[in-house]
Each structure stands twice: as C-alpha cells, then as structure tokens.
Amino acid sequence: MLKGKVVVLGVTGSIAAYKAADLASKLAQAGASVDVVMTPSATEFVTPLTFRSLTPGSVVVDMFEAAIEHVELARRADVVVVAPATATTIARLAHGLAEEMVSLTVLATKAPVLVCPAMDSQMFENPATQANLETLRARGMTIVGPEMGRLASGRMGAGRLPDSETILGAIRYVLGRGGDLAGRKVVVTAGGTREPIDPVRYVGNYSSGKMGYAVAEAARDRGADVVLVSAPTALATPSGVRLVSVQQAAEMRDAVVGECRDAQALVMAAAVADYQPSATAEQKMKRHTETLSLELTRTPDILAEAGKGFVRVGFAAESEELVANARRKLESKGLDLIVANDITGPESAFDADTNRVVILDRAGGEERLPVMTKYEVAQRILDRVVELLAKGS
C-alpha cells in the first residue's frame, strides 16, 4: 500500500518530535519514499541528522537555502503528514501563513494533508486551537488525534501524539480513497464470540481476531467504507474503520443483519460459537460438585440471516478434511467464496500472524495460497471480491 508512495513528513517543535523519527523509519520500512521538512524549533528536540540516518530522502529546515525545494516537495508528494503539529503550526496552516518549511510545503501542495496535533491539553482545548482545527477540516485536511494520556507537563488529558501505527493507518486510509473498493461498503466480522454461562464464565474459542482485522485494514486500504463487527479481542481498532463491538453470537447477528442492508460485501472472518448455554446463571456458579453439566443450544446462523444481494465470503477453520468440509459449508450456506485454513499447522494457528489458506468458489474452483501474512491473505481475498463485484455477483 505504501510502497513507492512519496510521503512528506513535517516535523514541528514539540517534545513529541522524537516520535516522528519512529514514524519516518516505519514509513521507509513499508517502502515509502520519505522527505522530511522541519521547523527550526523542531531541531531543538531532534536533529536533522536523525532523519537523514533513517530515510534516504531529503531533510530540509532552512526555507531560504531550499530555494524552490518546497514547491518540488509539494508537487511530488502523494501525502503530506504533519506530525507532531503544534498549536502554532496549526494556527499557521489555518491562516495560510508560510513562515517556515512545514507551513510553506502544506500551502504549496495539492496532495492530501494529515495533521497530527500534539500539545498540552489546555492548549488543545483552547477555543482558538479548536477553531483552527475546524478550519483545517473544512478545507479537507484529516486530523489524527490527539490521544488521551500523560503529557509532558505531568497532567493527564488530550494532547498526546498518536503512535506510529495509528498514523500509518490514517495514511493508508487517505491514500486508499481512490482504490478499487471506493464507494463500496464492506462488513467484516472478527474475533470469537462469548456465550455466557454465568457472570464470570463463558463458552468461547481461541480466535485472536487477527484475520478479520487484517481484512478490515486491507478493505480500508482499497477505499472501502468498512464496518468491523468484532467480538472481544486485544487488537486496536484500525484507523478509518467503524467498529461495532459485540459479545455474543446473537448480538453479532443483529449487527451484521443491520449493517448488511446497504452493504456490497460481507466477509465473515469471526469464529462464532456454534452453541450457547440454554440458560445463563444470574449469580456466579459455585464449585459444589465434582462434575458440571451444561445444556447447550445452537447459536443463530448469521450467514443464513444476513440476507442476500451482496458478495458473501465465509471462513472454515478445520482440523481435518479441509477442502471437503469447507466445500460443504460453502454450498449449504450459498456463499460466493469460502476461505479454508487448517488450524493444526503452526503457520495458520489462531494467534499466528501468518496463514495458509485455500479459497474455494461456488463454481468449483480452488486457489491454494502459500504461507502469507494475514494482511496479504486478506488482499488476495479482496481481489476475488472485487472480481465478483465487477461481474455484478
């Protein structure tokens, strides 16, 4: 997604400037071409040499020595990211001032601009700062953050620069707006549902949610309007993705049915519990006997109730007869595609970062993929979804 993209990173005079070095490094690792522009005050916190050591691109501070460099940087940029953005820089951008290389470059670019505020919470909450941010939003700039947390002043509040992964997600979201899923709504489910036994126990499974979150990220990167219906996980919500949190299969069913009314694709990557306790104890069950019997009933069949008129993709996590079991599920549920993975292999276990899958379609085709990261698998699945949408399936 970022490979070959030109990112101009504007760094301003905030204590959070050191975090920009990590962001520049991660952008370069992702294959982006990174040029850095700095305000003079930013060099009081981190030196230009730091960025020259991390990225092969240019690092510019003095706008007079740079001559027309700001125009060239602005022209070739695919995206401009100001991180961290101080209250002073935000004010300059809002009022169209060009007093140093960062504001000068933003003023000259036609590329999308992301502004990542970082300052003390009192400065952030000041009506002047809020008005300036609203002005930038009205002009089409994307504001990322700030986050709540402990600030340099020692206070707690809103003002922390988001971490690099959050900013990277926002960059991918902005760059993906013109992708092959632009204008399409994609609903993705993730995680393992929890069916309560009593207030502290539940029937569940080992799903980490990583595959579903990877699909949500990949769909976002291709321009989709993504709704992620997620059971509990330890994963952060991807930037640019709307999260609907659920616990039980019935809650996931209700959310999916509602969201799919205007969706073009559903990718059911969640590990939905097949059974739920017939009754849930109101109080914690005590350990009075050597054995405990639970009566279980079937959970809702979400795919059966989700409706039709959109591309439907299911998942089959199997421990035996991988293709045969997945094929039966595809046919019984009337799916367009099903993604089968053998959960007995370490490369495709629930909590692994990789997966080895077979994609089956209703025409009888099988696409066997080698071991890939879950994000790469997600992209291959979405390649097939895009093909089906183009055919009007």
VODREN-493272 format. One record per residue (C-alpha): z, x, y; residue in one letter. Coordinates in pm, whole numbers, always signed. Each point is the difference from the previous one (the first is absolute). Layout:
<r zz="Z" xx="X" yy="Y" resn="A"/>
...
***
This chain:
<r zz="+0" xx="+0" yy="+0" resn="M"/>
<r zz="+86" xx="+281" yy="+246" resn="L"/>
<r zz="-233" xx="+260" yy="-145" resn="K"/>
<r zz="-248" xx="+112" yy="+265" resn="G"/>
<r zz="+158" xx="-211" yy="+274" resn="K"/>
<r zz="+69" xx="+162" yy="+338" resn="V"/>
<r zz="+354" xx="-67" yy="+117" resn="V"/>
<r zz="+116" xx="+107" yy="+345" resn="V"/>
<r zz="+378" xx="+29" yy="-3" resn="L"/>
<r zz="+172" xx="-20" yy="+339" resn="G"/>
<r zz="+347" xx="+155" yy="+9" resn="V"/>
<r zz="+232" xx="-66" yy="+295" resn="T"/>
<r zz="+337" xx="+128" yy="+116" resn="G"/>
<r zz="+246" xx="-169" yy="-231" resn="S"/>
<r zz="+258" xx="+151" yy="-233" resn="I"/>
<r zz="-200" xx="-178" yy="-272" resn="A"/>
<r zz="-294" xx="+236" yy="+67" resn="A"/>
<r zz="+103" xx="+205" yy="-303" resn="Y"/>
<r zz="-95" xx="-297" yy="-219" resn="K"/>
<r zz="-356" xx="+22" yy="+133" resn="A"/>
<r zz="-36" xx="+331" yy="-184" resn="A"/>
<r zz="+63" xx="-177" yy="-331" resn="D"/>
<r zz="-247" xx="-273" yy="+95" resn="L"/>
<r zz="-267" xx="+257" yy="+89" resn="A"/>
<r zz="+56" xx="+177" yy="-331" resn="S"/>
<r zz="-27" xx="-321" yy="-203" resn="K"/>
<r zz="-317" xx="-103" yy="+186" resn="L"/>
<r zz="-157" xx="+336" yy="-81" resn="A"/>
<r zz="+109" xx="-29" yy="-365" resn="Q"/>
<r zz="-170" xx="-341" yy="-14" resn="A"/>
<r zz="-328" xx="+159" yy="+106" resn="G"/>
<r zz="-2" xx="-99" yy="+367" resn="A"/>
<r zz="-125" xx="+231" yy="+272" resn="S"/>
<r zz="+294" xx="+23" yy="+240" resn="V"/>
<r zz="-18" xx="+103" yy="+367" resn="D"/>
<r zz="+327" xx="+16" yy="+191" resn="V"/>
<r zz="+53" xx="-61" yy="+371" resn="V"/>
<r zz="+342" xx="+63" yy="+151" resn="M"/>
<r zz="+176" xx="-69" yy="+325" resn="T"/>
<r zz="+163" xx="+308" yy="+158" resn="P"/>
<r zz="+343" xx="-151" yy="-66" resn="S"/>
<r zz="-82" xx="-36" yy="-371" resn="A"/>
<r zz="-25" xx="+379" yy="-26" resn="T"/>
<r zz="+370" xx="+20" yy="+93" resn="E"/>
<r zz="+77" xx="-164" yy="-336" resn="F"/>
<r zz="-271" xx="+140" yy="-230" resn="V"/>
<r zz="-249" xx="+277" yy="+66" resn="T"/>
<r zz="-381" xx="-28" yy="-15" resn="P"/>
<r zz="+10" xx="+279" yy="-261" resn="L"/>
<r zz="+175" xx="-239" yy="-238" resn="T"/>
<r zz="-296" xx="-239" yy="+6" resn="F"/>
<r zz="-254" xx="+285" yy="-16" resn="R"/>
<r zz="+173" xx="+112" yy="-319" resn="S"/>
<r zz="-15" xx="-346" yy="-155" resn="L"/>
<r zz="-351" xx="-117" yy="+88" resn="T"/>
<r zz="-337" xx="+175" yy="+42" resn="P"/>
<r zz="-86" xx="-212" yy="+306" resn="G"/>
<r zz="+50" xx="+76" yy="+367" resn="S"/>
<r zz="+333" xx="-15" yy="+184" resn="V"/>
<r zz="-28" xx="-66" yy="+374" resn="V"/>
<r zz="+276" xx="-6" yy="+261" resn="V"/>
<r zz="-144" xx="+107" yy="+336" resn="D"/>
<r zz="-248" xx="-260" yy="+121" resn="M"/>
<r zz="-143" xx="+237" yy="+261" resn="F"/>
<r zz="-72" xx="+276" yy="-250" resn="E"/>
<r zz="-145" xx="-259" yy="-238" resn="A"/>
<r zz="-270" xx="-93" yy="+255" resn="A"/>
<r zz="-195" xx="-286" yy="-165" resn="I"/>
<r zz="+181" xx="+39" yy="-332" resn="E"/>
<r zz="+182" xx="-330" yy="+48" resn="H"/>
<r zz="-333" xx="-182" yy="+19" resn="V"/>
<r zz="-132" xx="+165" yy="-315" resn="E"/>
<r zz="+320" xx="-70" yy="-190" resn="L"/>
<r zz="-7" xx="-360" yy="+116" resn="A"/>
<r zz="-364" xx="-42" yy="-102" resn="R"/>
<r zz="+30" xx="+139" yy="-350" resn="R"/>
<r zz="+330" xx="-169" yy="-84" resn="A"/>
<r zz="+6" xx="-274" yy="-263" resn="D"/>
<r zz="+354" xx="-81" yy="+109" resn="V"/>
<r zz="+246" xx="+130" yy="+259" resn="V"/>
<r zz="+368" xx="+2" yy="-94" resn="V"/>
<r zz="+274" xx="+62" yy="+257" resn="V"/>
<r zz="+310" xx="+97" yy="-198" resn="A"/>
<r zz="+256" xx="+25" yy="+138" resn="P"/>
<r zz="-74" xx="-201" yy="+313" resn="A"/>
<r zz="+267" xx="+31" yy="+270" resn="T"/>
<r zz="+75" xx="-268" yy="+258" resn="A"/>
<r zz="-174" xx="+219" yy="+261" resn="T"/>
<r zz="-317" xx="+31" yy="-209" resn="T"/>
<r zz="-3" xx="-374" yy="-74" resn="I"/>
<r zz="+24" xx="-66" yy="+374" resn="A"/>
<r zz="-290" xx="+238" yy="+67" resn="R"/>
<r zz="-215" xx="-168" yy="-262" resn="L"/>
<r zz="+83" xx="-347" yy="+132" resn="A"/>
<r zz="-93" xx="+97" yy="+356" resn="H"/>
<r zz="-309" xx="+201" yy="-89" resn="G"/>
<r zz="+135" xx="+332" yy="+126" resn="L"/>
<r zz="-146" xx="+328" yy="-125" resn="A"/>
<r zz="+254" xx="+265" yy="+89" resn="E"/>
<r zz="-7" xx="+207" yy="-320" resn="E"/>
<r zz="-209" xx="+38" yy="-316" resn="M"/>
<r zz="+148" xx="-290" yy="-197" resn="V"/>
<r zz="-49" xx="-272" yy="+261" resn="S"/>
<r zz="-332" xx="+159" yy="+101" resn="L"/>
<r zz="-133" xx="-19" yy="-357" resn="T"/>
<r zz="+116" xx="-360" yy="-50" resn="V"/>
<r zz="-164" xx="-102" yy="+326" resn="L"/>
<r zz="-330" xx="+155" yy="-110" resn="A"/>
<r zz="-19" xx="-128" yy="-358" resn="T"/>
<r zz="-169" xx="-307" yy="-143" resn="K"/>
<r zz="+174" xx="+49" yy="-336" resn="A"/>
<r zz="+294" xx="-216" yy="-107" resn="P"/>
<r zz="+333" xx="+127" yy="+136" resn="V"/>
<r zz="+337" xx="-11" yy="-176" resn="L"/>
<r zz="+311" xx="+47" yy="+214" resn="V"/>
<r zz="+326" xx="+88" yy="-176" resn="C"/>
<r zz="+294" xx="-33" yy="+243" resn="P"/>
<r zz="+305" xx="+227" yy="-36" resn="A"/>
<r zz="+285" xx="-4" yy="+252" resn="M"/>
<r zz="+355" xx="-112" yy="+54" resn="D"/>
<r zz="+47" xx="-370" yy="-70" resn="S"/>
<r zz="+101" xx="-76" yy="+359" resn="Q"/>
<r zz="-327" xx="+148" yy="+126" resn="M"/>
<r zz="-197" xx="-189" yy="-264" resn="F"/>
<r zz="+168" xx="-330" yy="+85" resn="E"/>
<r zz="-51" xx="+45" yy="+375" resn="N"/>
<r zz="-226" xx="-278" yy="+139" resn="P"/>
<r zz="-237" xx="+259" yy="+146" resn="A"/>
<r zz="-58" xx="+163" yy="-340" resn="T"/>
<r zz="-40" xx="-336" yy="-169" resn="Q"/>
<r zz="-250" xx="-113" yy="+264" resn="A"/>
<r zz="-198" xx="+323" yy="-41" resn="N"/>
<r zz="-14" xx="-46" yy="-377" resn="L"/>
<r zz="-122" xx="-357" yy="+44" resn="E"/>
<r zz="-274" xx="+132" yy="+229" resn="T"/>
<r zz="-110" xx="+248" yy="-268" resn="L"/>
<r zz="-1" xx="-271" yy="-267" resn="R"/>
<r zz="-211" xx="-223" yy="+225" resn="A"/>
<r zz="-252" xx="+283" yy="+26" resn="R"/>
<r zz="-29" xx="+20" yy="-377" resn="G"/>
<r zz="+226" xx="+297" yy="-69" resn="M"/>
<r zz="+218" xx="-12" yy="-310" resn="T"/>
<r zz="+374" xx="+57" yy="+49" resn="I"/>
<r zz="+176" xx="+152" yy="-302" resn="V"/>
<r zz="+379" xx="-13" yy="+12" resn="G"/>
<r zz="+245" xx="+99" yy="+115" resn="P"/>
<r zz="+249" xx="-33" yy="-284" resn="E"/>
<r zz="+372" xx="-70" yy="+3" resn="M"/>
<r zz="+234" xx="+287" yy="-74" resn="G"/>
<r zz="+213" xx="+280" yy="+137" resn="R"/>
<r zz="-147" xx="+146" yy="+318" resn="L"/>
<r zz="+25" xx="+344" yy="+159" resn="A"/>
<r zz="+263" xx="-140" yy="+238" resn="S"/>
<r zz="+220" xx="-81" yy="-297" resn="G"/>
<r zz="-41" xx="-374" yy="+53" resn="R"/>
<r zz="-147" xx="-244" yy="-249" resn="M"/>
<r zz="-294" xx="-208" yy="+109" resn="G"/>
<r zz="-377" xx="-43" yy="+19" resn="A"/>
<r zz="-170" xx="+322" yy="+105" resn="G"/>
<r zz="-63" xx="+217" yy="-305" resn="R"/>
<r zz="-352" xx="+119" yy="-70" resn="L"/>
<r zz="-124" xx="-154" yy="-328" resn="P"/>
<r zz="-37" xx="+242" yy="-290" resn="D"/>
<r zz="-334" xx="+162" yy="-74" resn="S"/>
<r zz="-82" xx="-235" yy="-289" resn="E"/>
<r zz="+40" xx="-305" yy="+223" resn="T"/>
<r zz="-225" xx="+149" yy="+268" resn="I"/>
<r zz="-256" xx="+107" yy="-261" resn="L"/>
<r zz="-5" xx="-357" yy="-131" resn="G"/>
<r zz="-60" xx="-132" yy="+351" resn="A"/>
<r zz="-285" xx="+248" yy="+48" resn="I"/>
<r zz="-161" xx="-112" yy="-326" resn="R"/>
<r zz="+42" xx="-362" yy="+104" resn="Y"/>
<r zz="-175" xx="+57" yy="+333" resn="V"/>
<r zz="-281" xx="+208" yy="-152" resn="L"/>
<r zz="-56" xx="-257" yy="-275" resn="G"/>
<r zz="-66" xx="-293" yy="+233" resn="R"/>
<r zz="-374" xx="+30" yy="-54" resn="G"/>
<r zz="+21" xx="+46" yy="-378" resn="G"/>
<r zz="-176" xx="-201" yy="-271" resn="D"/>
<r zz="+294" xx="-242" yy="-26" resn="L"/>
<r zz="+21" xx="-66" yy="+374" resn="A"/>
<r zz="+46" xx="-370" yy="+67" resn="G"/>
<r zz="+118" xx="-63" yy="-356" resn="R"/>
<r zz="+349" xx="-110" yy="-98" resn="K"/>
<r zz="+133" xx="+171" yy="-312" resn="V"/>
<r zz="+324" xx="-111" yy="-163" resn="V"/>
<r zz="+173" xx="+263" yy="-215" resn="V"/>
<r zz="+310" xx="-42" yy="-215" resn="T"/>
<r zz="+229" xx="+285" yy="-97" resn="A"/>
<r zz="+330" xx="+88" yy="-163" resn="G"/>
<r zz="+195" xx="-158" yy="-281" resn="G"/>
<r zz="+151" xx="-345" yy="+47" resn="T"/>
<r zz="+369" xx="-57" yy="-61" resn="R"/>
<r zz="+115" xx="-316" yy="-180" resn="E"/>
<r zz="+375" xx="-47" yy="+61" resn="P"/>
<r zz="+250" xx="-37" yy="-283" resn="I"/>
<r zz="+300" xx="-19" yy="+233" resn="D"/>
<r zz="+75" xx="+130" yy="+352" resn="P"/>
<r zz="-13" xx="+366" yy="-114" resn="V"/>
<r zz="-239" xx="+12" yy="-299" resn="R"/>
<r zz="-364" xx="-81" yy="-54" resn="Y"/>
<r zz="-286" xx="+14" yy="-250" resn="V"/>
<r zz="-253" xx="+251" yy="+128" resn="G"/>
<r zz="-227" xx="+290" yy="-89" resn="N"/>
<r zz="-68" xx="+363" yy="+89" resn="Y"/>
<r zz="-277" xx="-54" yy="+255" resn="S"/>
<r zz="+24" xx="+231" yy="+304" resn="S"/>
<r zz="-257" xx="-191" yy="+207" resn="G"/>
<r zz="-199" xx="+319" yy="+66" resn="K"/>
<r zz="-331" xx="-136" yy="-130" resn="M"/>
<r zz="+15" xx="-316" yy="+208" resn="G"/>
<r zz="+99" xx="+189" yy="+313" resn="Y"/>
<r zz="-288" xx="+242" yy="-58" resn="A"/>
<r zz="-241" xx="-295" yy="-22" resn="V"/>
<r zz="+143" xx="-142" yy="+324" resn="A"/>
<r zz="-45" xx="+336" yy="+176" resn="E"/>
<r zz="-354" xx="+44" yy="-130" resn="A"/>
<r zz="-99" xx="-352" yy="+106" resn="A"/>
<r zz="+148" xx="+61" yy="+345" resn="R"/>
<r zz="-197" xx="+325" yy="+26" resn="D"/>
<r zz="-319" xx="-197" yy="-65" resn="R"/>
<r zz="+71" xx="-242" yy="+284" resn="G"/>
<r zz="+148" xx="-292" yy="-192" resn="A"/>
<r zz="+264" xx="-236" yy="+133" resn="D"/>
<r zz="+256" xx="+81" yy="-270" resn="V"/>
<r zz="+293" xx="-213" yy="-108" resn="V"/>
<r zz="+235" xx="+175" yy="-243" resn="L"/>
<r zz="+217" xx="-238" yy="-202" resn="V"/>
<r zz="+261" xx="+233" yy="-139" resn="S"/>
<r zz="+297" xx="-26" yy="-230" resn="A"/>
<r zz="+280" xx="+251" yy="+79" resn="P"/>
<r zz="-110" xx="+367" yy="+3" resn="T"/>
<r zz="+119" xx="+326" yy="+156" resn="A"/>
<r zz="-332" xx="+37" yy="+185" resn="L"/>
<r zz="-63" xx="-19" yy="+374" resn="A"/>
<r zz="-230" xx="-275" yy="+126" resn="T"/>
<r zz="-341" xx="+153" yy="+80" resn="P"/>
<r zz="-94" xx="-4" yy="+369" resn="S"/>
<r zz="-238" xx="-281" yy="+87" resn="G"/>
<r zz="+95" xx="-205" yy="-307" resn="V"/>
<r zz="+186" xx="-331" yy="+20" resn="R"/>
<r zz="+287" xx="-8" yy="-248" resn="L"/>
<r zz="+129" xx="-315" yy="-167" resn="V"/>
<r zz="+318" xx="+85" yy="-191" resn="S"/>
<r zz="+92" xx="-199" yy="-310" resn="V"/>
<r zz="+242" xx="+36" yy="-290" resn="Q"/>
<r zz="-95" xx="-243" yy="-276" resn="Q"/>
<r zz="-325" xx="-101" yy="-165" resn="A"/>
<r zz="+22" xx="-351" yy="+148" resn="A"/>
<r zz="+32" xx="+147" yy="+350" resn="E"/>
<r zz="-297" xx="+227" yy="-62" resn="M"/>
<r zz="-200" xx="-299" yy="-127" resn="R"/>
<r zz="+74" xx="-199" yy="+316" resn="D"/>
<r zz="-89" xx="+292" yy="+226" resn="A"/>
<r zz="-324" xx="+81" yy="-184" resn="V"/>
<r zz="-117" xx="-362" yy="-11" resn="V"/>
<r zz="+64" xx="-34" yy="+373" resn="G"/>
<r zz="-165" xx="+327" yy="+100" resn="E"/>
<r zz="-305" xx="-47" yy="-223" resn="C"/>
<r zz="-109" xx="-319" yy="+176" resn="R"/>
<r zz="-206" xx="+209" yy="+243" resn="D"/>
<r zz="-33" xx="+325" yy="-199" resn="A"/>
<r zz="-315" xx="+163" yy="-131" resn="Q"/>
<r zz="+172" xx="+204" yy="-272" resn="A"/>
<r zz="+322" xx="+7" yy="-200" resn="L"/>
<r zz="+116" xx="+315" yy="-180" resn="V"/>
<r zz="+294" xx="-81" yy="-228" resn="M"/>
<r zz="+155" xx="+343" yy="-54" resn="A"/>
<r zz="+356" xx="-132" yy="-27" resn="A"/>
<r zz="+188" xx="+13" yy="-329" resn="A"/>
<r zz="+111" xx="-362" yy="-11" resn="V"/>
<r zz="+277" xx="-78" yy="-248" resn="A"/>
<r zz="-136" xx="-219" yy="-280" resn="D"/>
<r zz="+333" xx="-174" yy="-55" resn="Y"/>
<r zz="+297" xx="-108" yy="+210" resn="Q"/>
<r zz="+347" xx="-123" yy="-94" resn="P"/>
<r zz="+4" xx="-378" yy="-49" resn="S"/>
<r zz="+310" xx="-16" yy="+220" resn="A"/>
<r zz="+161" xx="+242" yy="+245" resn="T"/>
<r zz="+378" xx="+35" yy="-5" resn="A"/>
<r zz="+155" xx="-65" yy="+342" resn="E"/>
<r zz="+273" xx="+260" yy="-58" resn="Q"/>
<r zz="-12" xx="+344" yy="-159" resn="K"/>
<r zz="+9" xx="-31" yy="-378" resn="M"/>
<r zz="+300" xx="+180" yy="-153" resn="K"/>
<r zz="-6" xx="+224" yy="-305" resn="R"/>
<r zz="+191" xx="-229" yy="-235" resn="H"/>
<r zz="-204" xx="+30" yy="-320" resn="T"/>
<r zz="-172" xx="+272" yy="-202" resn="E"/>
<r zz="-337" xx="-170" yy="+32" resn="T"/>
<r zz="-173" xx="-210" yy="+264" resn="L"/>
<r zz="-289" xx="-236" yy="-54" resn="S"/>
<r zz="-235" xx="-107" yy="+279" resn="L"/>
<r zz="-242" xx="-287" yy="-19" resn="E"/>
<r zz="-325" xx="+99" yy="+170" resn="L"/>
<r zz="-288" xx="-214" yy="+121" resn="T"/>
<r zz="-349" xx="+95" yy="+114" resn="R"/>
<r zz="-50" xx="+97" yy="+363" resn="T"/>
<r zz="-286" xx="-154" yy="+202" resn="P"/>
<r zz="-352" xx="+122" yy="-76" resn="D"/>
<r zz="-85" xx="+124" yy="+349" resn="I"/>
<r zz="-367" xx="+72" yy="-69" resn="L"/>
<r zz="-48" xx="-346" yy="-145" resn="A"/>
<r zz="+152" xx="-165" yy="+307" resn="E"/>
<r zz="-147" xx="+228" yy="+266" resn="A"/>
<r zz="-324" xx="-194" yy="+16" resn="G"/>
<r zz="-362" xx="+110" yy="-3" resn="K"/>
<r zz="-280" xx="+66" yy="+246" resn="G"/>
<r zz="+90" xx="+366" yy="+51" resn="F"/>
<r zz="-19" xx="+324" yy="-200" resn="V"/>
<r zz="+288" xx="+15" yy="-249" resn="R"/>
<r zz="+119" xx="+331" yy="-144" resn="V"/>
<r zz="+276" xx="+27" yy="-257" resn="G"/>
<r zz="+186" xx="+289" yy="-163" resn="F"/>
<r zz="+94" xx="+49" yy="-364" resn="A"/>
<r zz="+268" xx="+257" yy="-80" resn="A"/>
<r zz="-23" xx="+46" yy="-377" resn="E"/>
<r zz="+165" xx="+215" yy="-265" resn="S"/>
<r zz="-254" xx="-76" yy="-275" resn="E"/>
<r zz="-355" xx="-133" yy="-43" resn="E"/>
<r zz="-64" xx="+67" yy="+367" resn="L"/>
<r zz="-354" xx="-132" yy="+44" resn="V"/>
<r zz="+29" xx="-290" yy="-246" resn="A"/>
<r zz="+320" xx="-134" yy="+158" resn="N"/>
<r zz="-136" xx="+44" yy="+351" resn="A"/>
<r zz="-326" xx="-173" yy="-91" resn="R"/>
<r zz="+191" xx="-302" yy="-136" resn="R"/>
<r zz="+201" xx="-22" yy="+321" resn="K"/>
<r zz="-313" xx="+25" yy="+216" resn="L"/>
<r zz="-169" xx="-284" yy="-190" resn="E"/>
<r zz="+304" xx="-227" yy="-28" resn="S"/>
<r zz="+71" xx="+20" yy="+372" resn="K"/>
<r zz="-360" xx="-11" yy="+116" resn="G"/>
<r zz="+21" xx="+326" yy="+193" resn="L"/>
<r zz="-285" xx="+191" yy="+160" resn="D"/>
<r zz="+155" xx="+337" yy="-88" resn="L"/>
<r zz="+299" xx="+129" yy="-189" resn="I"/>
<r zz="+148" xx="+349" yy="+24" resn="V"/>
<r zz="+151" xx="+117" yy="-328" resn="A"/>
<r zz="+233" xx="+296" yy="-26" resn="N"/>
<r zz="+182" xx="+146" yy="-300" resn="D"/>
<r zz="+361" xx="+27" yy="+108" resn="I"/>
<r zz="+90" xx="+235" yy="-286" resn="T"/>
<r zz="-170" xx="+301" yy="+164" resn="G"/>
<r zz="+197" xx="+211" yy="+252" resn="P"/>
<r zz="-291" xx="-2" yy="+244" resn="E"/>
<r zz="-1" xx="-381" yy="+12" resn="S"/>
<r zz="+369" xx="-83" yy="-34" resn="A"/>
<r zz="+156" xx="-251" yy="+240" resn="F"/>
<r zz="+148" xx="+254" yy="+243" resn="D"/>
<r zz="-283" xx="+256" yy="-19" resn="A"/>
<r zz="-209" xx="+83" yy="+305" resn="D"/>
<r zz="-314" xx="+5" yy="-216" resn="T"/>
<r zz="-169" xx="-251" yy="-226" resn="N"/>
<r zz="-262" xx="-9" yy="-274" resn="R"/>
<r zz="-167" xx="-340" yy="-18" resn="V"/>
<r zz="-289" xx="-196" yy="-143" resn="V"/>
<r zz="-160" xx="-259" yy="+229" resn="I"/>
<r zz="-142" xx="-296" yy="-191" resn="L"/>
<r zz="-225" xx="-269" yy="+147" resn="D"/>
<r zz="-88" xx="-348" yy="-119" resn="R"/>
<r zz="-355" xx="+109" yy="-90" resn="A"/>
<r zz="+143" xx="+220" yy="-275" resn="G"/>
<r zz="-18" xx="+331" yy="+185" resn="G"/>
<r zz="+257" xx="+277" yy="-30" resn="E"/>
<r zz="+54" xx="+282" yy="+250" resn="E"/>
<r zz="+230" xx="+270" yy="-132" resn="R"/>
<r zz="+148" xx="+213" yy="+276" resn="L"/>
<r zz="+154" xx="+345" yy="-45" resn="P"/>
<r zz="+353" xx="+75" yy="+118" resn="V"/>
<r zz="+8" xx="-61" yy="+376" resn="M"/>
<r zz="+256" xx="-56" yy="+268" resn="T"/>
<r zz="+87" xx="-367" yy="+36" resn="K"/>
<r zz="-165" xx="-3" yy="+343" resn="Y"/>
<r zz="-323" xx="+129" yy="-154" resn="E"/>
<r zz="+22" xx="-263" yy="-274" resn="V"/>
<r zz="+53" xx="-262" yy="+271" resn="A"/>
<r zz="-318" xx="+111" yy="+177" resn="Q"/>
<r zz="-201" xx="-32" yy="-322" resn="R"/>
<r zz="+137" xx="-350" yy="-55" resn="I"/>
<r zz="-92" xx="-96" yy="+356" resn="L"/>
<r zz="-350" xx="+142" yy="-47" resn="D"/>
<r zz="-43" xx="-267" yy="-266" resn="R"/>
<r zz="+157" xx="-268" yy="+220" resn="V"/>
<r zz="-244" xx="+83" yy="+281" resn="V"/>
<r zz="-292" xx="-30" yy="-244" resn="E"/>
<r zz="+122" xx="-340" yy="-116" resn="L"/>
<r zz="+47" xx="-123" yy="+357" resn="L"/>
<r zz="-354" xx="+110" yy="+85" resn="A"/>
<r zz="-128" xx="-205" yy="-292" resn="K"/>
<r zz="+198" xx="-301" yy="+117" resn="G"/>
<r zz="+227" xx="-7" yy="-304" resn="S"/>
***
